[in-house]
Amino acid sequence: MPTDHLTLAREALSRARSIAVLTGAGISAESGIPTFRDALTGLWEQFKPEELATPEAFLANPKLVWEWYAWRRRKVADAVPNPGHVALAELERRCIARDANFTLVTQNVDGLHQVAGSRNVIELHGNIRRVKCFDHHHPAASWSETGELPPRCTQCGSMLRPDVVWFGEMLPDDALETAMQAARHCDVFLSVGTSAVVEPAASLPLVARQAGAMVIEVNPQPTPLTAAAQISLRGAAGELLPQLVALA
């Protein structure tokens, strides 16, 4: 990686009045959290995603789906933020200190950005640490993993489910609109650890580029975004983001 690319990226972040960041599974994989596909291993390798992550699958076998997400929640609970998460939280603090806008949009459902200290986080796909009811989306403050599975909503009696976006479901309108607005109005768009193929998130850096922003990609491998990014940095988020933020 040319050193001047890293320097240019640092300079762009340091002078930006508005920064938007998109993170994907790559940054959390560095904390030991399996990607969605990798989570279909071991006890779950006989299943396909559509057998565990759709409303229809939940209605057909709610106990099975609940138990898979309970297993994933335990994986998330044991994970800790890595230096990439911490660097983005620090970048937000520095933006706040100089009265610059900062929006972190994530496709991840693990909540590690918030654990690391990030405040303005837009969760496009929900959060596996949260639970809501299936029928009316009432949030559940607590629930039990013993007894009837899935547990029941204390407000309406419907089954509880993970507060994540399943296949066939729409992304939250407010989250998507906030993410789009951040992309349209940022000076720098930072794409981190995302495959750049899952829509509509994959369009966010392209929206930013069309609006005149500098697009910086951080990823170990080239992606469909690479050709459109002004700066593409090859490497792990946990290694490159602390370097980017060091002088930003």
C-alpha positions in Angstrom: 0.0 0.0 0.0 1.5 3.3 -1.0 2.3 5.4 2.1 0.9 8.5 0.3 -2.6 6.9 0.1 -2.6 6.6 3.9 -1.4 10.2 4.3 -4.0 11.5 1.9 -6.8 9.6 3.7 -5.6 11.0 7.1 -5.6 14.5 5.7 -9.1 14.1 4.2 -10.5 12.9 7.5 -8.7 15.6 9.5 -10.2 18.5 7.5 -13.7 17.0 6.7 -16.7 18.9 8.2 -18.9 15.8 7.8 -17.8 12.1 7.8 -20.0 9.1 7.1 -18.8 5.6 7.8 -20.2 2.2 6.6 -19.0 -0.9 8.4 -19.6 -4.6 7.4 -18.9 -8.0 8.7 -15.2 -7.7 8.2 -14.6 -5.4 11.1 -16.5 -7.7 13.5 -14.8 -10.9 12.2 -11.6 -9.4 13.7 -13.3 -9.7 17.1 -14.0 -13.4 16.5 -17.7 -13.0 15.6 -18.6 -15.4 12.8 -20.1 -13.9 9.7 -23.7 -14.9 8.9 -22.6 -17.6 6.6 -19.8 -18.8 8.9 -22.3 -19.1 11.7 -24.0 -21.9 9.8 -21.3 -24.4 10.9 -21.1 -27.0 13.6 -24.5 -27.8 15.0 -26.1 -25.6 12.3 -24.2 -26.7 9.2 -27.2 -28.8 7.9 -29.3 -25.7 7.6 -29.6 -23.0 4.9 -30.0 -19.3 5.7 -33.6 -19.3 4.5 -34.3 -22.1 7.1 -33.2 -19.9 10.0 -33.5 -16.3 9.0 -36.9 -15.6 7.5 -40.3 -14.8 9.0 -41.6 -18.0 7.4 -38.9 -20.1 9.0 -39.7 -18.6 12.4 -43.4 -19.4 12.1 -42.6 -22.9 10.9 -40.1 -23.8 13.6 -39.9 -20.9 16.2 -38.0 -22.9 18.8 -35.2 -23.8 16.3 -34.8 -20.3 15.1 -34.8 -18.9 18.6 -32.1 -21.4 19.7 -29.9 -20.5 16.7 -30.1 -16.8 17.6 -29.5 -17.6 21.3 -26.3 -19.3 20.3 -25.2 -16.3 18.2 -26.1 -13.9 21.1 -23.8 -15.9 23.3 -21.0 -15.5 20.7 -21.6 -11.8 20.6 -21.7 -11.4 24.4 -18.3 -13.0 24.6 -16.7 -10.7 22.0 -14.9 -7.5 22.7 -14.4 -4.5 20.4 -11.1 -4.6 18.4 -8.8 -1.7 17.6 -10.9 -0.9 14.5 -14.1 -0.3 16.6 -12.1 1.7 19.1 -10.5 3.9 16.4 -14.0 4.8 14.9 -15.2 5.7 18.4 -12.2 8.0 18.7 -12.8 9.5 15.3 -16.3 10.4 16.3 -15.0 12.0 19.5 -12.6 14.1 17.5 -15.3 15.2 15.1 -17.5 16.3 18.0 -14.6 18.2 19.5 -14.1 20.2 16.3 -17.9 20.6 15.7 -17.9 18.3 12.6 -20.7 15.8 11.7 -20.1 12.1 12.1 -22.5 9.3 11.2 -21.6 5.6 11.6 -23.8 3.3 9.6 -23.4 -0.5 10.2 -24.6 -3.6 8.6 -23.6 -5.6 11.7 -26.0 -6.7 14.4 -23.5 -7.2 17.2 -23.5 -3.8 18.9 -19.7 -3.7 19.2 -19.5 -0.1 18.0 -21.6 1.0 20.9 -19.6 -1.1 23.3 -16.5 0.6 22.0 -18.0 4.0 22.7 -19.5 5.1 19.4 -22.6 7.2 19.9 -24.3 8.1 16.6 -24.7 4.6 15.2 -27.3 3.7 12.5 -28.1 0.0 12.6 -29.4 -1.0 9.1 -30.0 -4.6 10.0 -31.0 -4.3 13.7 -29.2 -5.6 16.8 -29.0 -9.2 17.9 -28.7 -8.1 21.5 -32.3 -6.8 21.4 -35.5 -8.8 21.3 -39.0 -7.8 20.2 -42.3 -9.5 19.7 -43.2 -11.0 16.3 -46.7 -9.6 16.0 -46.4 -5.9 17.2 -42.7 -5.3 17.5 -43.0 -4.5 21.2 -39.4 -4.3 22.6 -38.6 -6.8 25.4 -36.5 -5.4 28.2 -35.7 -8.9 29.5 -36.5 -12.5 28.6 -35.6 -16.1 29.8 -33.8 -18.8 27.9 -35.5 -21.4 30.1 -39.1 -22.7 29.9 -41.2 -22.0 26.8 -39.1 -21.1 23.8 -39.5 -18.6 22.3 -40.6 -16.7 25.3 -43.8 -14.6 25.0 -44.3 -10.8 24.9 -45.5 -9.5 28.3 -47.7 -6.9 26.5 -49.5 -8.9 23.8 -48.6 -12.6 24.3 -47.0 -13.1 20.9 -43.7 -14.9 20.4 -40.5 -13.0 21.0 -37.9 -12.9 18.1 -34.5 -11.2 17.6 -34.6 -7.6 16.6 -32.8 -8.1 13.4 -33.8 -7.8 9.7 -34.6 -11.1 8.2 -34.5 -12.1 4.5 -37.7 -10.8 2.9 -38.1 -7.9 5.4 -37.6 -4.3 4.7 -34.9 -2.2 6.4 -36.1 0.3 8.9 -37.2 3.4 6.9 -35.8 5.9 9.4 -32.4 4.1 9.5 -32.1 3.9 5.8 -33.1 7.5 5.2 -30.7 8.8 7.8 -27.9 6.7 6.2 -28.8 8.1 2.8 -28.8 11.7 4.1 -25.4 11.1 5.7 -24.0 9.8 2.4 -25.4 12.7 0.4 -24.0 15.4 2.7 -20.6 14.1 3.8 -17.2 15.3 2.7 -15.6 11.9 3.3 -17.2 8.5 3.1 -15.3 5.7 4.8 -16.2 2.1 3.8 -14.8 -0.5 6.2 -14.9 -4.3 6.0 -17.9 -4.6 3.7 -18.3 -6.7 0.6 -20.0 -3.9 -1.1 -22.6 -6.2 -2.7 -25.5 -6.2 -0.3 -28.1 -3.6 -1.2 -29.1 -1.0 -0.3 -26.0 -0.5 1.8 -23.7 -1.1 -1.1 -25.2 2.0 -2.8 -24.3 4.4 0.0 -20.6 5.1 -1.0 -21.7 5.5 -4.6 -24.3 8.1 -3.5 -21.6 9.9 -1.5 -19.2 9.8 -4.5 -21.9 11.2 -6.8 -22.5 14.0 -4.4 -18.8 15.0 -4.4 -17.5 13.2 -1.4 -14.1 11.5 -1.2 -14.7 7.7 -0.8 -12.1 5.8 1.2 -12.2 2.0 1.3 -10.6 -0.2 3.9 -10.7 -3.9 3.1 -8.3 -6.8 2.9 -9.5 -7.7 -0.6 -10.7 -5.7 -3.6 -14.5 -5.3 -3.8 -17.0 -3.9 -6.4 -16.5 -0.5 -4.7 -12.7 -0.5 -5.2 -12.9 1.0 -8.7 -15.1 3.9 -7.6 -13.2 4.7 -4.4 -10.6 7.5 -4.7 -8.5 5.8 -2.0 -8.5 2.0 -1.5 -6.4 0.7 1.4 -5.7 -3.0 1.6 -5.6 -4.5 5.0 -7.5 -5.3 8.2 -9.6 -2.6 9.9 -8.0 -3.3 13.2 -4.6 -2.4 11.7 -5.4 0.4 9.3 -8.1 2.4 11.2 -5.9 3.2 14.2 -3.3 4.5 11.7 -5.9 6.6 9.9 -7.2 8.1 13.1 -3.8 8.8 14.6 -3.5 12.1 12.9 -7.0 12.7 11.8 
